């Protein structure tokens, strides 16, 4: 199953004989995420979770450099009312909740830089791999918003102290090693090839594991997050309101010139 959104990125999925569903998203601007791609990504993860032939889900992005540049600036600057803003940020909520609810482990392959929502995706995954180039940044405050929607996933993964650091110092890149030490990445590798080898090694083990045991274990991992449907919807509304302010519009315009 493949869908491409012309000039706006897209999502593809393929399932191999081991029962591994590889979901890949792409966008010409450093794999940034417009609303249509977010909605498609959430639906694809949900569908893979329901597919009885799928044992493990691998989420990745296209290309060799940036994993994900976060929210699409082009779409952010076009938001002109609260409803549209809430719908856009709900796209990130949808992906995080789809990963959370999927009854399969979701692995994440982070080959390069992850910004904002990209950090949220990696944090929501049950197990994430990175390379030495997989630096991270939560830039939301720098553009007048805040990591409200992805915050619960990031905070759950790396803890409140590290989440606070990233949120407050919003222009700082944190190294892949720092992210591994905080628990965002299970491992980091010198090259994409080495990372892919490690991913394949784990997938081989998981493909032979008991699907029911993995589902029950995932439920344990996510205990206490049953309220996230409502929580992330509320957080999307906060972001949707802030993005309408003159402060945020000016900050986004300035930030956009530097393209992250």
Backbone bond lengths (Angstrom), bond angles and torsions (degrees), N, CA, C in turn:
res aa  C-N    CA-C-N  psi(-1)  N-CA   C-N-CA  omega(-1)  CA-C   N-CA-C  phi
1 X - - - 1.458 - - 1.522 109.14 -
2 X 1.306 117.66 126.66 1.452 121.31 -175.88 1.517 109.77 -139.14
3 X 1.311 116.33 137.33 1.460 119.98 173.41 1.509 108.72 -139.27
4 X 1.309 116.61 130.87 1.448 121.75 176.01 1.523 108.62 -119.15
5 X 1.312 116.09 129.82 1.451 120.82 175.34 1.518 106.46 -96.11
6 X 1.316 118.03 111.62 1.459 122.80 -172.70 1.522 110.48 -55.41
7 X 1.330 114.93 125.56 1.461 122.97 178.40 1.522 113.94 62.38
8 X 1.315 117.88 5.23 1.458 119.97 -178.97 1.524 112.10 -128.31
9 X 1.322 116.47 14.73 1.452 119.25 179.23 1.511 111.81 84.47
10 X 1.312 116.86 -174.98 1.449 120.74 -178.57 1.514 112.10 -175.38
11 X 1.324 114.92 -175.27 1.456 122.56 -176.85 1.522 108.61 -137.92
12 X 1.318 117.22 137.26 1.465 121.31 174.52 1.517 109.42 -127.69
13 X 1.323 116.16 156.46 1.462 120.81 175.76 1.520 109.43 -140.88
14 X 1.311 116.23 140.97 1.462 121.90 174.35 1.522 107.67 -142.53
15 X 1.335 115.83 143.32 1.454 120.87 -179.17 1.527 109.37 -121.37
16 X 1.338 116.76 128.92 1.458 119.43 -177.65 1.528 111.32 -95.72
17 X 1.325 114.96 -178.60 1.466 120.71 -174.80 1.526 112.99 -68.40
18 X 1.333 116.90 -15.34 1.465 120.19 178.18 1.527 112.17 -84.87
19 X 1.322 116.38 -8.65 1.456 120.41 -176.70 1.516 112.72 88.17
20 X 1.330 115.99 24.56 1.471 121.00 178.21 1.527 108.83 -98.34
21 X 1.318 116.56 117.10 1.458 121.94 177.25 1.528 108.56 -94.11
22 X 1.322 116.50 113.70 1.461 121.34 179.09 1.519 108.50 -97.50
23 X 1.315 115.57 117.03 1.465 122.36 -179.59 1.522 108.00 -108.93
24 X 1.317 115.67 121.96 1.471 121.04 -177.76 1.518 110.34 -122.18
25 X 1.344 115.94 131.23 1.467 120.53 174.13 1.524 108.69 -111.35
26 X 1.325 115.39 154.20 1.463 118.35 179.71 1.520 110.51 -149.69
27 X 1.308 114.81 155.09 1.457 122.47 175.12 1.524 107.16 -159.71
28 X 1.349 117.49 139.54 1.467 119.48 -176.44 1.523 114.31 -62.89
29 X 1.317 117.76 -22.45 1.470 120.49 178.91 1.532 110.22 -97.25
30 X 1.311 115.27 75.81 1.471 122.71 174.73 1.521 112.63 54.20
31 X 1.338 115.56 35.82 1.467 120.82 179.02 1.527 112.68 57.42
32 X 1.337 115.48 38.51 1.460 119.16 172.86 1.524 108.74 -70.99
33 X 1.336 116.70 166.24 1.457 120.10 -169.71 1.529 112.91 -122.98
34 X 1.325 117.63 102.17 1.459 121.03 170.32 1.528 109.89 -77.95
35 X 1.327 116.38 167.93 1.454 121.24 -175.09 1.513 114.64 -57.04
36 X 1.334 117.85 -41.73 1.464 120.66 -177.91 1.523 111.46 -63.49
37 X 1.318 116.46 -39.30 1.467 119.79 179.48 1.531 110.11 -70.00
38 X 1.318 116.72 -39.68 1.464 119.97 177.88 1.528 111.16 -60.12
39 X 1.312 116.06 -45.88 1.471 119.50 -179.24 1.525 110.98 -65.07
40 X 1.321 116.24 -40.71 1.463 119.90 178.63 1.529 110.96 -66.20
41 X 1.312 116.85 -39.69 1.465 120.76 179.59 1.529 110.29 -63.77
42 X 1.323 116.72 -44.52 1.465 120.43 179.12 1.527 110.59 -61.72
43 X 1.333 117.23 -44.82 1.462 120.79 -178.61 1.532 111.23 -65.73
44 X 1.322 116.34 -38.47 1.465 120.19 -179.26 1.522 111.02 -66.68
45 X 1.327 116.93 -40.41 1.467 120.61 176.63 1.532 109.98 -64.56
46 X 1.325 116.38 -42.89 1.467 120.40 178.90 1.528 111.08 -61.22
47 X 1.323 116.67 -45.11 1.463 120.94 -180.00 1.533 111.49 -63.10
48 X 1.334 116.19 -41.83 1.463 120.11 179.13 1.525 110.83 -64.16
49 X 1.324 115.99 -36.31 1.458 119.98 178.17 1.516 112.48 -63.59
50 X 1.330 116.54 -30.95 1.471 121.54 -178.98 1.522 112.98 -86.58
51 X 1.325 116.74 -14.29 1.461 121.60 -176.33 1.527 110.06 -75.21
52 X 1.329 117.08 117.39 1.462 120.96 -177.30 1.525 112.84 -66.24
53 X 1.323 117.15 -19.62 1.463 120.43 179.45 1.530 112.72 -82.78
54 X 1.317 116.63 -9.72 1.466 121.28 -178.17 1.524 110.14 -95.09
55 X 1.330 115.89 128.55 1.458 121.39 177.22 1.525 112.09 -103.44
56 X 1.330 116.12 -36.25 1.467 122.07 -176.10 1.520 108.47 -140.43
57 X 1.329 116.33 144.37 1.466 121.66 177.37 1.525 108.97 -111.92
58 X 1.321 116.44 129.57 1.467 121.93 174.92 1.522 108.39 -112.93
59 X 1.319 116.69 118.68 1.466 122.38 178.95 1.523 108.95 -102.35
60 X 1.326 115.97 130.90 1.466 120.60 -178.18 1.523 108.74 -147.81
61 X 1.320 115.41 172.81 1.469 120.33 173.71 1.527 108.69 -124.13
62 X 1.311 115.28 164.66 1.459 121.15 -176.78 1.528 111.23 -79.07
63 X 1.320 115.44 161.74 1.457 120.69 174.57 1.508 113.57 85.41
64 X 1.325 114.41 179.97 1.457 120.45 -174.98 1.524 113.29 -113.82
65 X 1.329 116.76 -4.21 1.469 117.96 -174.07 1.522 111.54 -108.97
66 X 1.326 118.28 -95.24 1.462 120.61 -175.73 1.522 111.85 -73.27
67 X 1.324 116.04 134.56 1.458 120.14 172.48 1.523 109.68 -73.37
68 X 1.332 116.28 -52.79 1.458 119.70 -179.41 1.519 109.89 -164.37
69 X 1.333 115.91 128.19 1.462 121.67 -179.79 1.521 112.59 -89.84
70 X 1.330 116.94 8.76 1.462 120.01 177.34 1.515 112.91 83.37
71 X 1.317 115.77 -149.84 1.461 121.50 -176.11 1.529 111.52 -63.18
72 X 1.312 115.54 145.94 1.463 121.16 177.01 1.522 110.16 -71.55
73 X 1.327 116.92 117.24 1.462 120.34 178.61 1.523 111.66 -62.07
74 X 1.333 116.47 -37.60 1.453 119.65 -179.96 1.520 110.90 -58.66
75 X 1.319 116.25 -39.45 1.460 119.40 179.58 1.521 111.32 -76.85
76 X 1.325 117.22 -36.21 1.464 120.02 178.64 1.525 112.03 -58.41
77 X 1.338 116.01 -45.07 1.472 118.89 -176.68 1.526 112.04 -72.91
78 X 1.331 117.53 -13.58 1.463 120.09 -179.66 1.523 112.68 -90.43
79 X 1.326 117.70 -9.81 1.468 121.20 -178.89 1.524 109.76 -69.79
80 X 1.327 116.76 125.86 1.467 119.35 -176.63 1.525 114.19 -129.55
81 X 1.330 117.79 8.18 1.463 120.14 174.73 1.524 109.17 -153.55
82 X 1.323 115.46 160.89 1.462 121.36 -173.75 1.524 112.12 -62.27
83 X 1.333 117.06 -40.47 1.455 120.21 -178.34 1.533 111.15 -60.97
84 X 1.331 116.10 -45.08 1.466 120.38 179.58 1.520 110.86 -64.09
85 X 1.327 116.08 -40.73 1.459 120.42 179.01 1.519 112.02 -63.27
86 X 1.326 115.29 -43.61 1.462 119.54 179.60 1.524 110.51 -63.84
87 X 1.329 116.91 -42.09 1.465 120.93 179.56 1.524 110.39 -62.01
88 X 1.345 116.66 -43.11 1.463 119.16 -178.61 1.525 111.15 -62.35
89 X 1.326 117.46 -51.50 1.457 119.57 -177.07 1.529 112.01 -70.19
90 X 1.333 116.38 -22.53 1.455 119.68 174.50 1.524 111.00 -66.13
91 X 1.330 117.00 -19.39 1.458 120.22 175.85 1.514 111.84 -61.08
92 X 1.329 116.72 -41.61 1.465 119.92 177.04 1.524 110.10 -68.50
93 X 1.338 116.48 -38.47 1.458 120.21 176.71 1.524 110.30 -59.73
94 X 1.332 115.68 -40.68 1.456 120.22 -178.93 1.515 112.90 -62.57
95 X 1.347 116.41 -41.33 1.468 119.57 179.95 1.527 110.70 -68.27
96 X 1.320 116.44 -44.94 1.464 119.80 -179.43 1.526 110.56 -61.59
97 X 1.324 116.49 -44.00 1.458 119.45 -179.74 1.527 112.06 -69.69
98 X 1.327 117.37 -32.22 1.468 119.85 176.17 1.523 110.70 -64.60
99 X 1.334 116.40 -41.98 1.473 120.29 176.94 1.522 109.88 -64.03
100 X 1.316 115.99 -44.81 1.469 121.42 -178.64 1.525 111.60 -60.51
101 X 1.311 117.69 -41.30 1.463 121.88 -174.15 1.527 113.89 -86.90
102 X 1.323 116.97 -17.71 1.472 118.89 -178.64 1.526 109.51 -59.72
103 X 1.336 117.81 129.50 1.474 120.46 -178.35 1.525 112.44 -81.05
104 X 1.299 116.53 24.70 1.469 123.33 178.18 1.527 107.55 -130.76
105 X 1.321 117.02 152.67 1.458 119.61 173.32 1.522 109.37 -65.42
106 X 1.317 116.08 135.99 1.462 121.78 174.67 1.525 107.76 -109.15
107 X 1.337 116.00 114.39 1.457 121.62 175.68 1.521 108.36 -94.91
108 X 1.325 116.54 151.81 1.461 120.10 -178.77 1.522 110.12 -129.24
109 X 1.315 115.58 130.99 1.467 123.25 -179.64 1.529 108.32 -105.78
110 X 1.325 116.17 109.28 1.471 121.54 -175.97 1.529 108.20 -109.73
111 X 1.317 116.89 97.61 1.464 120.72 -173.62 1.525 113.97 -84.92
112 X 1.331 117.41 -14.75 1.462 119.85 -177.42 1.520 111.25 -159.37
113 X 1.306 116.87 -154.93 1.458 122.57 -174.04 1.531 112.66 -56.05
114 X 1.330 114.46 140.84 1.461 121.18 174.91 1.525 108.29 -128.43
115 X 1.322 115.65 126.02 1.464 121.34 -177.13 1.528 109.36 -122.91
116 X 1.321 117.29 139.87 1.452 122.07 171.41 1.513 113.72 50.31
117 X 1.330 115.43 -112.72 1.456 120.44 -179.62 1.510 113.25 -57.96
118 X 1.338 117.41 -28.68 1.463 120.64 176.77 1.511 111.61 -64.45
119 X 1.341 116.55 -37.61 1.459 120.84 175.18 1.525 109.31 -65.58
120 X 1.342 115.46 -36.88 1.453 120.02 177.80 1.516 112.56 -62.16
121 X 1.337 116.90 -42.18 1.468 120.72 179.20 1.522 110.65 -63.23
122 X 1.332 116.67 -47.14 1.466 120.66 -179.80 1.525 110.96 -62.89
123 X 1.320 116.47 -36.69 1.463 120.66 -179.62 1.518 111.78 -70.44
124 X 1.321 116.55 -36.27 1.466 120.13 -178.97 1.524 111.84 -70.80
125 X 1.328 117.03 -26.98 1.465 120.38 -179.81 1.528 110.33 -61.36
126 X 1.322 115.57 151.17 1.456 120.13 179.73 1.528 112.29 -74.47
127 X 1.344 116.12 -21.87 1.472 120.56 -177.21 1.521 106.34 -159.44
128 X 1.327 116.99 124.52 1.461 120.21 -176.40 1.520 111.69 -124.57
129 X 1.330 114.88 140.37 1.459 123.18 176.65 1.525 108.75 -111.31
130 X 1.338 116.76 147.04 1.451 120.57 175.93 1.515 111.55 -138.62
131 X 1.327 115.20 173.54 1.460 121.88 170.90 1.523 108.20 -115.36
132 X 1.307 115.95 176.19 1.467 118.89 179.18 1.524 111.64 -65.08
133 X 1.325 116.40 -13.67 1.461 120.91 178.37 1.527 112.78 -92.95
134 X 1.322 117.46 0.45 1.471 121.79 -174.22 1.525 111.49 -85.69
135 X 1.336 115.04 59.84 1.462 120.71 177.56 1.523 109.38 -72.97
136 X 1.325 116.59 158.56 1.463 120.72 -174.24 1.523 111.31 -133.01
137 X 1.326 114.73 152.58 1.464 120.97 178.95 1.519 108.89 -155.19
138 X 1.339 116.54 136.13 1.462 121.72 171.41 1.528 106.54 -105.34
139 X 1.323 116.14 95.03 1.467 121.25 -170.61 1.525 113.91 -91.76
140 X 1.325 118.05 5.17 1.468 120.25 -171.38 1.529 114.09 -58.23
141 X 1.332 117.29 -44.39 1.462 118.89 -178.39 1.523 111.25 -62.82
142 X 1.314 116.72 -30.98 1.466 121.27 179.86 1.522 112.32 -66.57
143 X 1.324 116.88 -20.42 1.469 119.22 176.87 1.530 111.35 -109.50
144 X 1.335 115.75 17.77 1.451 119.95 171.66 1.510 115.77 86.36
145 X 1.328 117.54 14.08 1.475 118.08 -178.90 1.539 108.51 -113.98
146 X 1.301 117.06 -96.62 1.454 123.06 -175.08 1.513 107.81 140.67
147 X 1.328 117.83 149.29 1.470 120.72 -177.18 1.526 111.61 -80.84
148 X 1.320 115.95 59.68 1.458 119.60 -173.53 1.525 112.98 -72.09
149 X 1.322 117.59 -46.58 1.464 120.16 -175.12 1.524 111.30 -73.72
150 X 1.324 117.59 -44.95 1.470 119.58 -178.94 1.518 111.58 -80.38
151 X 1.333 116.52 -13.49 1.459 121.23 -174.48 1.519 115.19 -52.57
152 X 1.343 119.33 -48.85 1.464 118.71 -179.15 1.524 113.36 -58.25
153 X 1.328 117.33 -38.65 1.471 120.09 179.69 1.523 110.86 -68.92
154 X 1.338 116.71 -43.52 1.466 120.45 -179.84 1.520 110.39 -65.95
155 X 1.321 115.28 -45.26 1.467 120.70 -179.03 1.528 111.16 -62.02
156 X 1.328 116.40 -40.21 1.459 120.51 179.08 1.523 111.10 -64.78
157 X 1.327 116.60 -36.56 1.461 120.81 -175.45 1.530 112.75 -78.83
158 X 1.329 117.83 -46.21 1.463 119.70 -171.42 1.525 113.91 -110.58
159 X 1.332 117.48 -4.21 1.455 120.49 179.36 1.522 113.24 92.07
160 X 1.315 115.58 160.58 1.460 120.67 -173.95 1.521 113.33 -67.53
161 X 1.324 117.06 -38.10 1.463 120.08 -177.51 1.526 111.29 -63.77
162 X 1.330 116.69 -49.57 1.461 120.11 -179.70 1.529 111.14 -66.63
163 X 1.329 116.47 -38.65 1.462 120.56 177.33 1.526 110.49 -61.69
164 X 1.324 117.09 -41.75 1.469 121.30 178.42 1.526 110.97 -62.76
165 X 1.337 116.59 -42.71 1.463 120.30 177.92 1.523 110.96 -56.59
166 X 1.317 115.67 -51.57 1.458 120.10 -177.13 1.523 111.77 -64.21
167 X 1.320 116.24 -38.94 1.464 120.61 -176.71 1.518 112.01 -69.28
168 X 1.330 116.58 -39.03 1.462 121.06 -176.27 1.520 111.50 -78.69
169 X 1.328 117.39 -46.48 1.468 120.77 178.42 1.531 107.74 -91.79
170 X 1.329 114.48 74.10 1.465 121.36 -165.52 1.520 114.85 -78.18
171 X 1.314 117.82 -5.37 1.464 119.38 178.03 1.530 112.03 -106.11
172 X 1.311 116.54 0.65 1.468 120.92 -176.26 1.526 111.23 -90.13
173 X 1.332 114.78 135.88 1.455 120.66 171.11 1.521 108.48 -87.16
174 X 1.329 116.39 129.84 1.455 121.67 175.96 1.523 108.64 -102.14
175 X 1.321 116.23 135.40 1.458 120.91 -172.49 1.528 111.85 -67.37
176 X 1.322 114.66 160.34 1.462 120.20 176.49 1.526 110.51 -62.26
177 X 1.314 116.99 -36.42 1.460 120.34 179.06 1.526 110.34 -65.08
178 X 1.337 116.95 -41.66 1.467 121.23 175.83 1.531 109.48 -58.61
179 X 1.328 116.59 -45.84 1.462 121.15 -179.27 1.525 111.64 -63.59
180 X 1.327 116.67 -36.41 1.467 119.53 177.15 1.521 110.53 -67.51
181 X 1.330 116.65 -42.82 1.458 120.48 -179.97 1.527 111.66 -61.61
182 X 1.329 116.59 -33.12 1.464 121.04 -179.66 1.527 112.54 -83.94
183 X 1.328 117.25 -7.88 1.453 120.42 175.47 1.508 115.56 99.82
184 X 1.331 117.61 2.26 1.464 119.21 178.75 1.525 110.16 -67.03
185 X 1.326 116.35 -47.14 1.462 121.42 176.71 1.524 109.31 -103.67
186 X 1.331 115.03 137.53 1.463 119.05 173.66 1.518 110.07 -74.09
187 X 1.339 115.97 -31.68 1.465 120.62 177.60 1.516 108.97 -156.54
188 X 1.333 115.82 155.24 1.459 121.08 173.58 1.525 108.13 -127.17
189 X 1.330 116.07 152.50 1.463 121.09 -171.15 1.523 110.46 -134.21
190 X 1.320 115.56 157.22 1.457 120.71 -177.37 1.521 112.79 -72.26
191 X 1.315 117.03 -23.30 1.459 120.23 -178.11 1.525 110.60 -145.26
192 X 1.328 115.20 162.31 1.460 120.48 176.50 1.521 110.12 -62.76
193 X 1.324 116.46 -37.39 1.459 120.54 -179.65 1.528 111.25 -61.72
194 X 1.327 116.33 -43.96 1.458 119.95 178.17 1.523 111.19 -65.03
195 X 1.338 116.31 -39.28 1.461 119.99 177.88 1.525 110.92 -63.05
196 X 1.329 116.47 -45.51 1.461 120.00 -179.10 1.526 111.48 -63.51
197 X 1.317 116.61 -33.92 1.462 120.36 176.94 1.529 110.52 -64.72
198 X 1.331 115.92 -42.01 1.459 120.63 179.03 1.527 111.11 -67.44
199 X 1.330 116.04 -38.32 1.466 120.04 177.08 1.519 110.26 -62.25
200 X 1.322 115.87 -46.18 1.456 120.27 -178.85 1.529 111.52 -63.44
201 X 1.306 115.97 -36.93 1.469 120.01 179.64 1.528 110.41 -63.30
202 X 1.340 116.86 -43.90 1.464 119.98 179.05 1.528 110.69 -68.08
203 X 1.331 116.44 -41.99 1.460 120.42 -179.62 1.533 110.71 -60.18
204 X 1.330 117.37 -39.78 1.455 120.84 178.23 1.531 110.64 -58.47
205 X 1.323 116.25 -41.00 1.464 120.50 179.03 1.529 110.80 -68.18
206 X 1.338 115.99 -45.45 1.463 119.72 -176.86 1.522 112.30 -67.89
207 X 1.329 116.64 -32.22 1.464 119.79 -178.78 1.525 111.45 -66.59
208 X 1.334 115.55 -18.63 1.465 120.45 178.84 1.531 111.77 -101.08
209 X 1.328 116.02 0.97 1.465 119.94 -177.54 1.528 111.26 -86.86
210 X 1.308 115.58 162.77 1.457 122.63 -178.75 1.530 110.38 -70.79
211 X 1.336 118.86 116.08 1.474 121.28 -178.75 1.528 112.61 -57.42
212 X 1.327 116.96 -39.51 1.468 119.79 -179.16 1.523 111.01 -66.42
213 X 1.322 116.24 -40.79 1.465 120.12 178.81 1.525 110.34 -64.34
214 X 1.336 116.96 -40.78 1.465 120.15 178.99 1.524 110.86 -64.98
215 X 1.338 117.60 -39.78 1.454 121.30 178.66 1.529 111.02 -63.35
216 X 1.340 115.53 -45.03 1.462 119.04 -179.46 1.522 111.17 -66.88
217 X 1.329 116.51 -36.45 1.459 120.19 178.01 1.520 110.65 -66.50
218 X 1.334 116.52 -39.27 1.470 119.13 177.59 1.525 110.20 -62.45
219 X 1.327 117.17 -39.49 1.462 119.58 177.32 1.523 111.40 -58.31
220 X 1.319 115.98 -37.48 1.463 120.42 177.94 1.526 110.34 -65.43
221 X 1.341 116.15 -43.61 1.462 120.34 -179.54 1.533 111.34 -55.87
222 X 1.338 116.23 -37.26 1.463 121.04 -171.44 1.529 113.66 -103.15
223 X 1.330 117.17 14.60 1.467 119.76 176.06 1.530 109.82 -58.02
224 X 1.319 115.71 138.84 1.458 120.50 177.95 1.517 114.47 90.97
225 X 1.341 116.99 1.60 1.477 119.83 -179.33 1.529 111.61 -110.76
226 X 1.320 116.71 13.98 1.462 120.47 -176.00 1.526 112.53 -60.94
227 X 1.312 117.55 -20.75 1.470 121.41 -179.13 1.526 113.19 -89.57
228 X 1.329 117.66 4.89 1.466 120.10 -173.79 1.525 113.82 -67.32
229 X 1.318 119.11 -25.89 1.468 119.02 175.59 1.521 109.90 -56.06
230 X 1.321 115.55 -49.19 1.466 120.39 -179.52 1.524 111.50 -73.35
231 X 1.326 116.46 -41.45 1.468 120.44 -177.80 1.526 111.64 -60.75
232 X 1.332 116.66 -49.26 1.463 119.36 -176.13 1.532 111.63 -70.76
233 X 1.324 117.30 -29.44 1.463 120.16 174.48 1.527 110.18 -64.95
234 X 1.322 116.08 -42.39 1.467 120.08 176.74 1.520 111.18 -63.97
235 X 1.323 116.63 -41.57 1.464 120.31 179.18 1.534 110.96 -64.91
236 X 1.335 117.02 -35.69 1.466 120.86 177.83 1.523 110.54 -63.82
237 X 1.312 115.41 -35.35 1.470 119.27 178.51 1.524 110.79 -68.40
238 X 1.326 117.61 -38.23 1.463 121.32 176.51 1.528 110.49 -59.62
239 X 1.329 115.93 -48.38 1.459 120.42 -179.57 1.519 111.08 -65.54
240 X 1.338 116.07 -39.56 1.458 120.33 179.39 1.516 112.74 -62.01
241 X 1.311 116.14 -32.95 1.470 120.54 177.37 1.519 110.98 -73.68
242 X 1.324 116.49 -44.59 1.461 120.54 -177.44 1.529 112.48 -64.60
243 X 1.333 117.12 -34.69 1.460 120.30 -175.40 1.531 111.65 -67.50
244 X 1.329 116.71 -14.90 1.467 120.71 179.72 1.530 112.84 -84.79
245 X 1.327 117.31 -13.09 1.465 120.16 -175.70 1.521 111.52 -71.93
246 X 1.322 115.98 151.17 1.469 120.72 177.84 1.518 110.48 -61.32
247 X 1.334 116.19 -37.28 1.464 120.09 179.83 1.530 109.89 -57.72
248 X 1.330 115.82 -49.77 1.462 120.08 -176.88 1.522 111.51 -67.27
249 X 1.327 117.13 -41.05 1.472 120.09 179.73 1.527 110.87 -60.33
250 X 1.322 116.18 -42.82 1.471 119.72 178.62 1.520 111.26 -67.26
251 X 1.332 115.95 -40.46 1.467 119.86 -179.68 1.525 110.80 -64.81
252 X 1.328 117.12 -41.32 1.461 120.68 179.42 1.522 110.67 -64.37
253 X 1.329 116.35 -41.59 1.465 120.12 179.85 1.520 111.24 -60.79
254 X 1.337 116.34 -43.02 1.454 120.50 178.51 1.524 111.21 -67.21
255 X 1.322 115.08 -42.30 1.458 119.81 -178.26 1.516 111.14 -67.68
256 X 1.326 115.82 -35.64 1.455 120.85 -177.32 1.532 111.58 -63.28
257 X 1.323 116.24 -33.73 1.455 120.07 179.36 1.518 111.78 -60.96
258 X 1.341 115.04 -31.24 1.462 119.40 178.46 1.506 112.73 -88.63
259 X 1.364 117.73 -6.33 1.459 122.48 -179.17 1.532 110.67 47.28
260 X 1.303 115.89 61.43 1.468 125.06 179.61 1.514 108.76 71.53
